[in-house]
Amino acid sequence: MSPSPTDATQQDLNAPSHAAEISNSSFGLGVRRTLAIARNAFREAVRDRVLYNLVLFVLLLTAGAIFLGELSAGQETKIIIDLGLSAMLLFGVFIAIFVGVGLVYKEIERRTLYAILTKPIGRGQFLVGKFLGLCLTLAVNVAVMGVGVSLALIYIRRGWDPLAIKIWPAILLIYFELTIMTGVALLFSTFSSPALSALLTFFVFLIGHFSADLKGLANTSPNVAARFLFRGLYYLLPNLTTYSVITPAAHGIVPDAQSIILATAYALVYAIVLLAAATLVFNGRNFK
């Protein structure tokens, strides 16, 4: 007995269409290719001895903070957290900048990009993979540095210190700030030289920490053009003051859950916008 038209229609609705299967297969293949590029970017970054040197320097700086803390009665934990987290941010930015600006340029210089683009890999997938690879590298480095600071706090207390756990929300916010800077570095690297990209990214980092001042200048400047310029910079550049939690962390103040969620969402959205802009610029370039 042949199925009725209604039964046949219901079967068509329940069964995935051939187009949907192809779409799902293509999406899965695209994800695997992007993750493969991310793994290669991570391995390449890990092989770079500069990363190890920077992490070692931060850990040595933390050890120096222990020595200074022991000379300052009652201030040892504050000094360790201040120096440790500040070094983590500063050298994390160096990694994001100097590795990030070379992610695309190295592939062009070594002419490996031409071989990659001949394969069924979109330029957007290539950039996203590079971005994820460097973010993973930063996650490992930040985790190692964070463990170093926590161990320093435990050592200076000669036992367990609750601050060893309380500083980790601040470390998480530092990491998300670094992901934003990675996206900025990647965007500049798609159309500029490594030296200029590094300089521009560092300027964005500095200006991003003075967003409140930009807003104040936009509201108080007597010049109309200057007001538009400062207001444009305020809305265009990342607001990094949200992630400035080192001083509160040194005093044992933990960011509330809402602040962490909002800061995380802001970093993710801003990174997506940066990657979209980088893909747009990268697609417009002609590699021959």
Secondary structure, DSSP 8 states (H G I E B T S, - for coil): ----HHHHHHHHHHS--HHHHHHHHHHHHHHHHHHHHHHHHHHHHHH-HHHHHHHHHHHHHHHHHHHHHHHSTT-HHHHHHHHHHHHHHHHHHHHHHHHHTHHHHHHHHTTHHHHHHTSS--HHHHHHHHHHHHHHHHHHHHHHHHHHHHHHHHHHHTS--THHHHTHHHHHHHHHHHHHHHHHHHHHHTTS-HHHHHHHHHHHHHHHTTHHHHHHHHHH-S-HHHHHHHHHHHHHS--GGGG--HHHHHTT----HHHHHHHHHHHHHHHHHHHHHHHHHHHT----
